[in-house]
Amino acid sequence: MFEVLPQLAPDPILGLSVAYREDSNPDKIDLGVGVYKDEKGNTPILNSVAKAQRILLDRETSKTYITPQGNQGYIDGMLSLLLGEQSRVLMANRVAAVQAPGGCGALRILSELLVRCSAKTKVWVSDPTWANHIPLIGSSGLQLETYPYFNKAATGINFDAMLETLKKTEKGDVVLLHGCCHNPTGADLTNAQWDAVLEVAQERGFLPFLDVAYLGFGDGLEEDAYGVRLMAENLPEVIIAASCSKNFGLYRERVGLAAIITENSQTRQIAQGQIQSVARGIYSMPPSYGGALVDIILADEGLKHEWVSEVNAMRNRMQTLRAMLVDKLEENGAQRDFSFLNTQKGMFSFLCITPEQVLEVREKHSVYFVESSRVNIAGINQQNVDTLAKALVSVL
Ligand SMILES: Cc1ncc(COP(=O)(O)O)c(C=O)c1O
């Protein structure tokens, strides 16, 4: 039966990890897969998470199923983080939400919910966007369109072109926006640009679909929520897919949140029932463990404080690494100005070099990152930054 299916090419990012593992060069550098790494190249379990695991071990008395909706303490904690403790939409009971298996799970079930509203819905995604947005959203049957976002030649956001395209959207269209730390470019909207996008959303009536996978990795947990909160507080309807993979370091536990802000509390009830039914039809109920840990952390003042400090430390480290790379590139004689890297946010940056240069630096210097020139900033450290800068300068 399966012989009718075509052989697929390996996933480019996972293929890159295999090539990296097989490379015998002791000075090889991995800037491919998007996971946070510490100075030693490890992806650690956060201290706050390790403590929550011990508490959960003592507290958990059953492994029976949780509900399709998930852990309510987790959902409430996440909604406060995303929308703010004083959120008017939360107080007005206008938010439906479920715990989802990772940010990917949230993106997919929200897409399936949109299909239930209308299979003809158009979803506008940024050019470029995270590669997995295309299958996660597109495979549900929704029609994908792109809006201009990043101009490689100008090493920044092409905001005028983005707005111009958004002004052509129609009522009922959906616009996917990265809440913060745009993947793959690291180029984020300023608050004034968010304000302008809101105005267009109000004028045109599109539905913002916010993907928030890196809250706290940009400027701070509160600061990074600017766009999400602005849309939530000023529009009748907004949908949000959030992930705890990066900021809680819970990648393998698969914990995320799908939230729907509705026009009123009656519609909230409809949306809540529908999103649970979507989830029931795909995976029945989410895994419990990651959500239980986040619930424990966010409900305990001491643990929450520790977690916030850990998020701040990860963010500050990545900002330092960006600055170090920019300095080292200059020190090693780069003819181009790379200071734009310092203005980018989160785990990723576009180096804005050509695919040929990316391949050359991989083949000659064992530096691994994807052809778009997206690098995982967290893969840089004090030991490898000079080697990296020299390798990059040699192919410029
Ligand atoms: C932009 C973006 N959205 C969503 C996700 C989903 O992450 P996960 O499913 O691991 O929670 C990621 C992960 O890399 C991402 O980069």
The ligand as a Tripos MOL2 file, in Angstrom:
@<TRIPOS>MOLECULE
LIG
   16    16     1     0     0
SMALL
NO_CHARGES

@<TRIPOS>ATOM
      1 C1          7.6950   30.4110   15.6430 C.3       1 LIG1
      2 C2          7.4380   29.1480   16.3660 C.ar      1 LIG1
      3 N1          6.1860   28.8320   16.6770 N.ar      1 LIG1
      4 C3          5.8910   27.7140   17.3420 C.ar      1 LIG1
      5 C4          6.8620   26.8310   17.7200 C.ar      1 LIG1
      6 C5          6.3900   25.5900   18.4100 C.3       1 LIG1
      7 O1          7.1510   25.0270   19.3450 O.3       1 LIG1
      8 P1          6.7620   23.7170   20.1380 P.3       1 LIG1
      9 O2          5.7630   22.9300   19.3750 O.co2     1 LIG1
     10 O3          8.0440   23.0100   20.3090 O.co2     1 LIG1
     11 O4          6.2000   24.1970   21.4310 O.co2     1 LIG1
     12 C6          8.2020   27.1050   17.4180 C.ar      1 LIG1
     13 C7          9.2750   26.1810   17.7430 C.2       1 LIG1
     14 O5         10.3700   26.2080   17.2780 O.2       1 LIG1
     15 C8          8.4900   28.3080   16.7230 C.ar      1 LIG1
     16 O6          9.7370   28.6410   16.4040 O.3       1 LIG1
@<TRIPOS>BOND
     1     1     2 1
     2     2     3 ar
     3     2    15 ar
     4     3     4 ar
     5     4     5 ar
     6     5     6 1
     7     5    12 ar
     8     6     7 1
     9     7     8 1
    10     8     9 2
    11     8    10 1
    12     8    11 1
    13    12    13 1
    14    12    15 ar
    15    13    14 2
    16    15    16 1
@<TRIPOS>SUBSTRUCTURE
     1 LIG1         1 GROUP 0 **** ****
